[in-house]
């Protein structure tokens, strides 16, 4: 796969890397890290006269290649992650090596785990004062980061992670801080408040992360950020993640970072398929019920459902099969023969619903997919475009539905901003709408069958049912009632 045109001549020591339709930039000419497994496996090209030109036959980077400690590897497996995202595969080795890093990546690209895994791995749970600090522009992001880091630290006993933000009673935070905290996720204003109260000391902090640094600067937090950084040891590791690289970001890096390595994840311009796109606000516990209603209402011939983890795929398959749907799953734990068997059944229509992760779905090419359902909002905005592009092919109509629950609304907004699209909110169909729709579909199929003229055996059976007591109209009405009231019919 040839790389797209590069932005001008390539100055040393910058290396551009093309991988899966994107350009990555690495300011590390001597990079000899596991990330190269992934980059070279895709037939990447590294211009500028580098000796690492192309390379094939190497395996795609997995979390196993990162040789994570057992407690973190186990937590990653529990989360169902199949392989590191590009920003993770490039940033994690540098951060574990103690380098200062500038990471340019949009929201939803996995950057929290990119810095979270090295933090959870490195911080000693024995300490009572903060060893790592993550600054976030909003309390919503602070809570989200805290939740993700806690999942990664699930098997690291004694590691305490605390979100510190305004709008929450400070007494609760003071109590937790007094008991001892190793990782603090904070908004700048509330953190300065704690510093003034001397309830937080930053003298033992070894790593500082500025998450969404451009947002914090846009919100006027520069003075607060600088005041906080001056309270930390001069030998700390400083990490900046930002969607843009403004002059202010570069000035901040120049003042407070030491010989930083820069990793940029540049999105290619993607064409958005012209299909009907809608989303539904659904409680997590109600997603299967809503999915069943939509499948019954629209009655698609082939449906492709996306989930974010292998575990979720298995759950959806089990629940749909229990409801009588012809569904099977596809994910990274399956060997090639299993994948081919499932894909063969889907292409031939022996199953009409396929549930897959983004990784497992690569290479799927089934032109007749009528409906794509995002059971989970994708982690990466680009994944959304790739997902919905599986329907509406070869001039056919297609539609996509996305289920959104709770905090996933932020991800959906990021997708709309990134793709420059508007996804319409749709209400969950009512029971009477489903019954009416099924009756319409039944009537259409009945007319089509009558037009074939091949109903002699069935006419005989209807005459037997009618006998001398019932009219043909009554028999037809009873059959229709059985159809629309009994769920999805056998195909």
TIPARO-35841 format. One line per 4 residues: number of its first residue (from 1); their letters; for each residue x, y, z of C-alpha. Coordinates in Angstrom, 2 decimals. Layout:
<atoms>
NUM = a = X Y Z; ...
</atoms>
This chain:
<atoms>
1 = xxxx = 0.00 0.00 0.00; 1.70 3.16 -1.17; 1.71 6.09 1.23; -0.19 9.25 0.28
5 = xxxx = 1.64 12.45 -0.61; 3.70 13.66 2.32; 3.46 17.24 3.59; 6.62 18.59 1.94
9 = xxxx = 10.19 17.36 2.24; 11.01 15.13 5.18; 13.40 16.85 7.60; 15.70 14.68 9.68
13 = xxxx = 15.21 13.16 12.16; 11.47 12.95 11.39; 10.11 9.63 10.08; 6.74 9.41 8.39
17 = xxxx = 5.01 6.05 8.55; 1.92 5.00 6.62; -0.26 2.40 8.32; -3.87 1.38 7.72
21 = xxxx = -4.74 4.48 5.75; -3.09 6.99 8.08; 0.25 8.77 8.36; 2.21 8.51 11.58
25 = xxxx = 5.14 10.73 12.43; 7.84 9.56 14.83; 10.57 11.86 16.07; 12.79 8.96 17.02
29 = xxxx = 15.22 7.96 14.25; 16.66 5.06 16.22; 13.31 3.63 17.27; 13.78 -0.07 17.93
33 = xxxx = 10.56 -0.94 19.67; 7.67 -3.42 19.26; 5.65 -0.77 17.41; 7.63 -1.68 14.30
37 = xxxx = 5.98 -5.11 14.25; 2.65 -3.47 13.51; 4.04 -0.86 11.15; 6.03 -3.27 9.03
41 = xxxx = 3.37 -5.98 9.02; 1.17 -3.74 6.89; 3.86 -3.26 4.24; 4.58 0.24 5.53
45 = xxxx = 7.05 2.56 3.89; 9.34 4.86 5.83; 10.66 7.54 3.48; 13.62 9.90 3.87
49 = xxxx = 16.31 7.34 3.09; 15.70 5.26 6.18; 17.20 1.79 6.14; 13.91 0.37 7.45
53 = xxxx = 12.21 0.35 4.07; 9.03 -1.75 3.99; 9.22 -5.22 5.44; 6.61 -7.95 5.33
57 = xxxx = 5.70 -11.18 7.06; 5.98 -9.77 10.57; 3.07 -10.14 12.92; 0.65 -7.34 13.81
61 = xxxx = 1.42 -5.81 17.18; -0.59 -7.25 20.05; -0.59 -6.44 23.74; 1.45 -9.62 24.24
65 = xxxx = 4.24 -8.03 22.16; 4.44 -5.21 24.70; 5.36 -7.76 27.39; 3.10 -6.10 29.95
69 = xxxx = 3.34 -7.24 33.58; 0.85 -9.99 34.43; -1.57 -7.80 36.47; -1.90 -5.26 33.63
73 = xxxx = -2.00 -7.89 30.88; -4.83 -9.60 32.75; -6.76 -6.32 33.11; -6.31 -5.58 29.39
77 = xxxx = -7.64 -9.05 28.56; -10.64 -8.51 30.86; -11.42 -5.30 28.99; -11.55 -7.31 25.77
81 = xxxx = -9.02 -5.21 23.85; -7.80 -7.17 20.82; -4.77 -5.08 19.81; -3.28 -1.69 20.68
85 = xxxx = -4.56 1.32 18.79; -1.94 3.18 16.72; -1.36 5.84 19.39; -0.93 3.10 22.01
89 = xxxx = 1.49 1.03 19.93; 3.66 4.08 19.29; 3.47 5.90 22.64; 3.51 3.09 25.22
93 = xxxx = 7.10 1.91 24.50; 8.42 5.48 24.65; 6.59 6.24 27.91; 7.73 2.99 29.51
97 = xxxx = 11.26 4.00 28.55; 10.83 7.20 30.57; 10.79 9.59 27.58; 8.89 12.86 27.56
101 = xxxx = 6.26 12.57 24.83; 4.07 14.89 22.78; 1.15 12.88 21.38; -1.08 14.38 18.73
105 = xxxx = -4.27 12.35 18.55; -7.98 13.05 18.47; -10.38 12.06 21.22; -11.45 8.44 20.97
109 = xxxx = -8.14 7.06 19.66; -7.18 5.23 22.86; -4.82 7.83 24.28; -5.99 7.30 27.88
113 = xxxx = -4.66 3.75 27.87; -1.57 4.98 25.97; -0.42 6.89 29.05; -2.50 4.95 31.60
117 = xxxx = -0.76 1.60 31.09; 2.76 2.99 31.76; 1.47 4.91 34.81; -0.30 1.90 36.33
121 = xxxx = 2.77 -0.23 35.65; 5.32 2.19 37.12; 3.66 3.69 40.19; 4.49 2.05 43.52
125 = xxxx = 1.33 1.36 45.58; 3.38 1.62 48.79; 3.63 5.43 48.59; 1.07 7.63 50.33
129 = xxxx = 1.60 10.79 48.24; 0.85 11.25 44.51; 3.40 9.67 42.16; 1.52 10.46 38.95
133 = xxxx = -0.69 13.39 37.98; -3.09 13.70 35.03; -4.54 17.15 34.30; -7.86 17.31 32.39
137 = xxxx = -9.86 20.33 31.15; -13.25 19.15 32.47; -14.62 17.11 35.35; -16.35 14.79 32.85
141 = xxxx = -13.00 13.86 31.32; -11.39 13.56 34.76; -14.06 11.05 35.82; -13.75 9.14 32.54
145 = xxxx = -9.94 8.92 32.81; -10.17 7.83 36.44; -12.61 5.05 35.58; -10.41 3.75 32.76
149 = xxxx = -7.24 3.79 34.88; -9.04 1.95 37.68; -9.99 -0.80 35.23; -6.35 -1.06 34.13
153 = xxxx = -5.23 -1.16 37.78; -7.79 -3.79 38.76; -5.13 -6.36 39.69; -2.57 -3.94 41.11
157 = xxxx = -3.41 -4.23 44.78; -3.16 -1.11 46.84; -2.95 1.34 43.91; -5.32 4.21 44.68
161 = xxxx = -6.54 6.48 41.86; -8.52 9.58 42.78; -10.37 12.09 40.56; -10.19 15.62 41.94
165 = xxxx = -12.55 18.18 40.38; -14.88 21.04 41.19; -18.58 20.48 41.81; -17.91 17.65 44.27
169 = xxxx = -17.78 18.27 48.05; -14.14 18.93 48.87; -14.46 17.15 52.23; -14.89 13.83 50.45
173 = xxxx = -11.68 14.44 48.50; -9.82 15.54 51.64; -10.77 12.30 53.38; -9.51 10.18 50.46
177 = xxxx = -6.27 12.19 50.19; -5.56 11.79 53.87; -5.80 7.99 53.52; -3.15 8.04 50.77
181 = xxxx = -3.37 8.34 46.97; -0.77 7.43 44.34; -2.46 8.70 41.13; -4.42 11.96 40.95
185 = xxxx = -6.65 12.87 37.99; -7.52 16.54 38.37; -8.89 19.69 36.83; -6.45 22.60 37.25
189 = xxxx = -8.63 24.82 39.43; -9.54 22.23 42.06; -5.95 20.93 42.15; -4.62 24.42 42.92
193 = xxxx = -7.22 24.67 45.67; -5.85 21.49 47.26; -2.27 22.71 46.86; -3.18 25.93 48.68
197 = xxxx = -4.80 23.88 51.45; -1.68 21.66 51.54; -3.91 18.62 51.18; -1.95 17.63 48.06
201 = xxxx = 1.82 17.82 47.66; 3.42 17.24 44.28; 7.00 16.84 45.48; 7.00 13.06 44.79
205 = xxxx = 5.33 13.20 41.37; 7.34 11.32 38.75; 4.95 11.66 35.79; 2.69 14.53 34.73
209 = xxxx = 0.22 14.12 31.85; -1.63 17.03 30.25; -4.62 15.37 28.58; -6.33 17.46 25.88
213 = xxxx = -3.74 20.16 26.47; -5.12 22.32 23.64; -8.55 22.36 25.29; -7.05 23.46 28.61
217 = xxxx = -5.17 26.29 26.92; -8.30 27.36 25.01; -10.17 27.48 28.34; -7.57 29.85 29.79
221 = xxxx = -5.76 27.40 32.09; -2.21 28.21 30.96; -1.25 30.10 34.13; -2.76 27.36 36.30
225 = xxxx = -0.90 24.65 34.36; 2.42 26.46 34.70; 1.83 27.06 38.42; 1.17 23.33 38.89
229 = xxxx = 4.19 22.21 36.85; 6.46 24.46 38.93; 5.35 22.56 42.03; 6.57 19.24 40.58
233 = xxxx = 10.18 17.95 40.61; 12.34 19.16 37.68; 13.29 15.60 36.74; 9.70 14.43 36.20
237 = xxxx = 8.43 12.84 33.00; 6.10 15.27 31.22; 3.55 14.04 28.68; 1.31 16.19 26.47
241 = xxxx = -1.64 14.85 24.50; -3.39 17.25 22.16; -5.61 17.11 19.08; -3.78 20.10 17.58
245 = xxxx = -0.22 21.40 17.65; -0.59 25.13 18.23; 2.25 27.53 18.97; 1.10 27.60 22.60
249 = xxxx = 1.43 23.82 22.89; 4.92 23.90 21.40; 5.92 26.78 23.72; 4.68 24.78 26.72
253 = xxxx = 6.63 21.74 25.55; 9.79 23.78 25.05; 9.59 25.18 28.60; 8.65 22.08 30.55
257 = xxxx = 9.72 19.01 28.59; 13.18 17.46 28.20; 14.11 16.23 24.72; 10.51 15.12 23.97
261 = xxxx = 9.60 12.46 21.40; 6.61 13.41 19.26; 4.10 10.91 17.92; 1.42 12.20 15.57
265 = xxxx = -1.62 10.26 14.42; -2.82 12.03 11.31; -6.27 11.07 10.01; -6.75 10.70 6.30
269 = xxxx = -9.76 12.44 4.80; -12.48 9.80 4.64; -15.56 9.83 2.45; -18.73 9.30 4.48
273 = xxxx = -21.17 6.84 2.86; -24.45 8.42 1.80; -26.76 6.22 3.84; -29.46 6.83 6.42
277 = xxxx = -27.73 7.31 9.81; -29.62 7.39 13.11; -28.88 6.92 16.79; -30.99 5.76 19.73
281 = xxxx = -30.53 6.80 23.35; -30.70 3.46 25.14; -29.89 2.24 28.63; -27.11 -0.34 28.63
285 = xxxx = -29.48 -2.97 29.99; -32.06 -2.23 27.29; -29.89 -2.53 24.18; -30.84 -6.12 23.31
289 = xxxx = -34.57 -5.34 23.58; -34.19 -2.31 21.30; -32.08 -4.30 18.84; -34.78 -7.00 18.68
293 = xxxx = -37.47 -4.40 18.00; -35.46 -2.83 15.18; -34.72 -6.20 13.59; -38.43 -7.06 13.70
297 = xxxx = -39.49 -3.65 12.41; -37.09 -3.37 9.46; -36.65 -7.10 8.76; -33.24 -6.71 7.03
301 = xxxx = -31.91 -9.57 4.93; -28.34 -9.24 6.28; -27.35 -7.31 9.41; -23.83 -6.54 10.62
305 = xxxx = -23.57 -5.62 14.32; -20.40 -4.11 15.78; -19.26 -4.43 19.38; -16.10 -3.05 21.00
309 = xxxx = -14.88 -6.22 22.73; -14.74 -9.97 22.21; -16.72 -10.55 25.39; -19.49 -8.26 24.17
313 = xxxx = -19.68 -10.13 20.84; -20.21 -13.43 22.67; -22.90 -11.89 24.91; -24.87 -10.47 21.95
317 = xxxx = -24.66 -13.75 20.02; -25.94 -15.72 23.02; -28.83 -13.32 23.69; -29.94 -13.12 20.05
321 = xxxx = -29.79 -16.89 19.57; -31.90 -17.31 22.72; -34.53 -15.09 21.07; -34.59 -17.22 17.94
325 = xxxx = -32.45 -15.11 15.60; -29.96 -16.73 13.22; -26.84 -14.99 14.55; -23.15 -15.81 14.92
329 = xxxx = -20.06 -13.91 16.05; -16.63 -13.07 14.69; -13.68 -11.98 16.84; -9.93 -12.30 17.34
333 = xxxx = -10.05 -15.50 19.43; -11.31 -17.50 16.44; -8.92 -19.37 14.16; -8.97 -18.95 10.38
337 = xxxx = -11.13 -22.01 9.67; -13.75 -20.85 12.19; -13.77 -17.36 10.64; -14.19 -18.76 7.13
341 = xxxx = -17.03 -21.04 8.25; -18.95 -18.16 9.84; -18.33 -15.81 6.90; -19.46 -18.50 4.45
345 = xxxx = -22.75 -18.91 6.31; -23.28 -15.13 6.36; -22.58 -14.69 2.63; -24.90 -17.58 1.74
349 = xxxx = -27.71 -16.29 3.99; -27.71 -19.34 6.29; -27.32 -16.79 9.09; -28.68 -13.28 8.65
353 = xxxx = -26.97 -11.53 11.58; -23.20 -11.28 12.09; -21.74 -9.69 15.25; -18.09 -8.65 15.04
357 = xxxx = -15.35 -6.53 16.58; -13.62 -3.90 14.45; -10.44 -5.96 14.26; -12.22 -9.17 13.21
361 = xxxx = -14.32 -7.32 10.61; -11.30 -6.20 8.57; -11.54 -7.61 5.09; -15.26 -8.42 5.28
365 = xxxx = -16.76 -7.70 1.87; -20.44 -8.63 1.66; -22.26 -6.31 -0.77; -25.79 -7.23 0.37
369 = xxxx = -25.64 -5.92 3.97; -28.84 -3.92 4.56; -28.22 -2.71 8.10; -25.22 -1.88 10.26
373 = xxxx = -25.79 -1.56 14.02; -23.21 0.01 16.33; -24.18 -1.84 19.51; -21.32 0.09 21.16
377 = xxxx = -20.16 3.53 20.04; -16.76 2.88 18.42; -13.59 3.86 20.30; -12.10 5.63 17.28
381 = xxxx = -14.13 8.12 15.16; -12.59 6.60 12.02; -13.97 3.19 12.97; -17.48 4.62 12.68
385 = xxxx = -16.91 5.52 9.02; -15.42 2.11 8.28; -18.33 0.38 10.03; -21.20 2.13 8.27
389 = xxxx = -19.38 1.80 4.95; -20.27 -1.91 5.03; -23.84 -1.13 3.93; -25.31 0.81 1.01
393 = xxxx = -22.82 -0.68 -1.46; -23.18 -1.07 -5.23; -25.90 1.57 -5.38; -28.16 -0.22 -2.89
397 = xxxx = -29.94 1.51 -0.03; -28.46 1.08 3.42; -28.95 2.34 6.93; -26.99 2.42 10.17
401 = xxxx = -28.16 2.61 13.78; -25.98 3.53 16.74; -26.92 2.78 20.36; -25.82 5.49 22.77
405 = xxxx = -25.96 5.18 26.55; -24.82 7.63 29.21; -21.33 9.01 28.64; -21.15 7.56 25.12
409 = xxxx = -22.91 10.73 23.94; -19.52 12.49 24.12; -18.05 9.91 21.73; -20.95 10.39 19.32
413 = xxxx = -20.36 14.15 19.30; -16.68 13.55 18.56; -17.66 11.33 15.62; -20.01 13.96 14.20
417 = xxxx = -17.36 16.66 14.61; -14.63 14.52 13.05; -16.69 13.27 10.10; -18.56 16.58 9.65
421 = xxxx = -21.91 14.80 9.65; -25.21 14.99 11.48; -26.57 11.74 12.95; -30.30 12.00 13.62
425 = xxxx = -31.87 11.01 16.95; -34.62 8.43 16.47; -37.16 7.19 18.99; -37.38 3.51 19.91
429 = xxxx = -40.28 1.91 17.97; -43.47 1.14 19.90; -45.05 -2.31 19.94; -48.00 -1.26 17.76
433 = xxxx = -45.57 0.09 15.13; -43.78 -3.25 14.98; -47.07 -5.19 14.64; -48.25 -2.83 11.89
437 = xxxx = -44.94 -3.11 10.04; -44.93 -6.92 10.24; -48.49 -6.97 8.86; -47.37 -4.79 5.92
441 = xxxx = -44.43 -7.10 5.20; -46.71 -10.13 5.42; -49.20 -8.58 2.98; -46.41 -7.82 0.50
445 = xxxx = -45.08 -11.38 0.68; -48.58 -12.83 0.30; -49.14 -10.81 -2.89; -45.76 -11.90 -4.26
449 = xxxx = -46.57 -15.57 -3.53; -50.02 -15.36 -5.16; -48.43 -13.88 -8.29; -46.17 -16.94 -8.60
453 = xxxx = -49.20 -19.18 -9.11; -47.57 -22.08 -7.27; -49.91 -22.48 -4.28; -51.89 -25.64 -5.05
457 = xxxx = -50.72 -27.67 -1.97; -51.35 -24.70 0.31; -54.82 -24.06 -1.18; -55.73 -27.66 -0.36
461 = xxxx = -54.61 -27.22 3.27; -56.58 -23.98 3.65; -59.69 -25.71 2.29; -59.22 -28.44 4.91
465 = xxxx = -58.97 -25.80 7.68; -62.05 -23.99 6.39; -64.26 -27.07 6.32; -67.83 -25.88 6.59
469 = xxxx = -67.32 -23.51 9.53; -64.87 -20.78 8.44; -64.49 -18.44 5.53; -61.24 -17.98 3.64
473 = xxxx = -61.08 -14.42 5.00; -61.23 -15.72 8.59; -58.45 -18.24 7.94; -56.25 -15.56 6.35
477 = xxxx = -56.86 -13.19 9.29; -55.97 -15.92 11.80; -52.74 -16.75 9.97; -51.80 -13.07 9.90
481 = xxxx = -52.49 -12.75 13.63; -50.24 -15.74 14.35; -47.47 -14.21 12.23; -47.40 -10.71 13.67
485 = xxxx = -47.84 -11.87 17.25; -45.25 -14.64 17.43; -41.96 -12.84 16.74; -39.63 -13.47 13.84
489 = xxx = -40.82 -16.31 11.58; -38.64 -19.16 10.45; -36.84 -18.54 7.18
</atoms>
